[in-house]
Amino acid sequence: MSKIQVKICMGTTCFVMGAAHLQELVEILPEKYPDKVEVSGVTCLELCSDASKYTNAPYVKVNDDVIADATIEKVLKHIERLLENGQE
């Protein structure tokens, strides 16, 4: 069973728009879902460059799903949905 990959965009726009707060996921997720979730900060997901599609920083990628205007609550709900559906 592969781990759910959570990537927090730490690019300038995302950081300023709230990604700094999302860093708490690095502590929350491994504790809440040991062996099921891997969290990392990435330099930039380069989503802001496609302004026609992505306009609400900060961004988090959970596996291949992009969460715009990301909050800790949104990310947790998305992960819980994946785990319930056995999509980890």
Secondary structure, 3 states (H helix, E strand, C coil): CCCEEEEEECCHHHHHHHHHHHCCHHHHHHHHCCCCEEEEEECCCCCCCCCCCCCCCCCEEECCEEECCCCHHHHHHHHHHHHHCCCC
